[in-house]
Amino acid sequence: MGTAWPAKEAVRELYSHQDQELALRWLDELAADLSDKIRPPEVRTLGRTLKRWRLEITAWHDCQFSNGPTEAMNNLIKRVKRVAFGSRRSGTTGSARCSTPASPTGHCSDQSHPA
């Protein structure tokens, strides 16, 4: 069986703990286990990330609130903005074909560069 799936499930299990101190101990042990040299590189990277963000991750247990809905709304706003400005690519790293909205023919309407 693969290693990444059980690692992901173990991270999800962290949020079943109600006590912040217990969650912090769980996360520390999990991060140490995932950082072991016997793990694949991707899983070791996850372990290092968990170590680096341990307090931020376990802060959820203090207030049980996430900024996930806010981030989702920000992503939606960015996607709508890209479409409004004529972006031809999807995804978060895509860029528009030109810096000005496209004409009906699909060419830039910027007159600074002759066709």
Buried (B, 14 or more C-beta within 10 A) or exposed (E): EEBEEEBEEBBEEBBEBEEBEEBBEBBBEBBEBBBEEEBEEEBBEBBEBBBEEBEEBBBBBEEEEEEEEEEEEEEEEEBEEBEEEBBEEEEEEEEBEBEBEBEEEEEBEEEEEEE
